[in-house]
Amino acid sequence: MQKIMSKMTKSQMIASLAEAVNLSKKETAGFLDHLAEFVYKEVKKNGECIVPGFGKLVKAKRKAREGRNPATGETIKIPAKTVVKFRLSKAVKDAVL
């Protein structure tokens, strides 16, 4: 029988990282918040941001297309939009897979 593991929460991640790098939880949380803010700004400004050791966030444009309403089956038009995609680095793929 396989044991089901729960997902790590943000506070659990902060506590684990703080212990690993010998910083306070407050400092570690602040660093993560600043890192996220930096990545968001870079993607918005340059269209992409590389997060070393993890991968790359990339802004991509999706074309307008036709789709189906799953409730009624009728054809609908889906407008063009910009989305953000995350591409894993080779190192992550090799480590996890």
Secondary structure, DSSP 8 states (H G I E B T S, - for coil): ---------HHHHHHHHHHHHT--HHHHHHHHHHHHHHHHHHHHHHSEEEETTTEEEEEEEE--EEEE-TTT--EEEE--EEEEEEEE-HHHHHHH-
